[in-house]
């Protein structure tokens, strides 16, 4: 089963400031309300695996996600790896 989700928001802040907010998963419960907890499983210079717990439809969900980071371009992309670890 495949599922894709895209989140967008328009902000009036410099791209590097926004990138740092998104890159730092410790702040996710504060800035992404559905997120309950997020932690690093594996970290590298341009990518990482993270474990995320969030509320969806009133129920807690958990999954592993792989992110590819581009600090120079102020971008990151993520791929869900495993639902319900």
C-alpha positions as CSV (number, residue, x, y, z in Angstrom):
1,X,0.0,0.0,0.0
2,X,1.4,3.4,-1.0
3,X,0.5,6.7,0.5
4,X,1.9,10.2,-0.3
5,X,1.4,13.4,1.6
6,X,2.5,16.9,0.8
7,X,2.6,19.7,3.2
8,X,2.8,23.4,2.2
9,X,2.8,26.7,4.0
10,X,3.7,30.2,2.9
11,X,5.8,32.2,5.3
12,X,7.5,35.5,5.3
13,X,10.9,34.4,6.5
14,X,14.3,33.8,4.8
15,X,14.7,30.3,3.3
16,X,17.7,29.4,5.6
17,X,15.6,30.2,8.7
18,X,12.8,28.0,7.5
19,X,15.2,25.2,6.5
20,X,16.7,25.1,10.0
21,X,13.3,24.8,11.5
22,X,12.4,21.9,9.3
23,X,15.8,20.2,9.5
24,X,15.7,20.2,13.4
25,X,13.3,17.4,14.2
26,X,13.5,18.1,18.0
27,X,11.3,21.1,17.4
28,X,8.7,19.2,15.3
29,X,6.2,18.6,18.1
30,X,6.2,22.4,18.7
31,X,5.9,23.5,15.0
32,X,4.0,20.6,13.4
33,X,1.0,20.0,15.8
34,X,0.2,16.4,14.7
35,X,3.8,15.3,15.7
36,X,4.1,13.8,19.1
37,X,7.8,12.8,19.0
38,X,10.5,12.5,16.4
39,X,14.0,11.0,16.9
40,X,17.1,10.3,14.8
41,X,17.7,6.7,13.9
42,X,20.7,7.3,11.6
43,X,22.4,10.5,10.5
44,X,24.8,11.3,7.6
45,X,26.0,14.5,5.9
46,X,23.2,14.6,3.3
47,X,20.6,12.2,4.7
48,X,19.1,10.6,7.7
49,X,16.5,8.1,8.9
50,X,14.1,9.4,11.5
51,X,11.4,7.8,13.6
52,X,8.2,9.8,13.9
53,X,5.1,9.5,16.1
54,X,2.1,11.6,15.2
55,X,-1.7,11.7,15.6
56,X,-3.8,10.9,12.5
57,X,-7.5,10.7,12.6
58,X,-7.4,10.7,16.4
59,X,-5.1,7.7,16.6
60,X,-1.3,7.6,17.2
61,X,0.7,6.5,14.2
62,X,4.4,5.8,13.9
63,X,6.7,5.3,11.0
64,X,10.3,5.5,9.8
65,X,11.2,8.1,7.2
66,X,14.4,8.7,5.1
67,X,15.2,12.3,4.5
68,X,17.7,13.8,2.0
69,X,19.0,17.2,3.1
70,X,20.2,20.0,0.9
71,X,21.3,22.9,3.2
72,X,22.8,24.9,0.4
73,X,19.5,24.8,-1.6
74,X,17.5,25.0,1.6
75,X,15.5,21.9,0.7
76,X,14.8,18.4,2.0
77,X,12.7,15.6,0.8
78,X,11.4,12.6,2.7
79,X,10.3,9.1,1.9
80,X,8.3,7.0,4.3
81,X,10.1,3.8,4.9
82,X,8.1,1.6,7.3
83,X,4.7,2.2,8.8
84,X,4.0,1.1,12.3
85,X,7.5,0.0,13.2
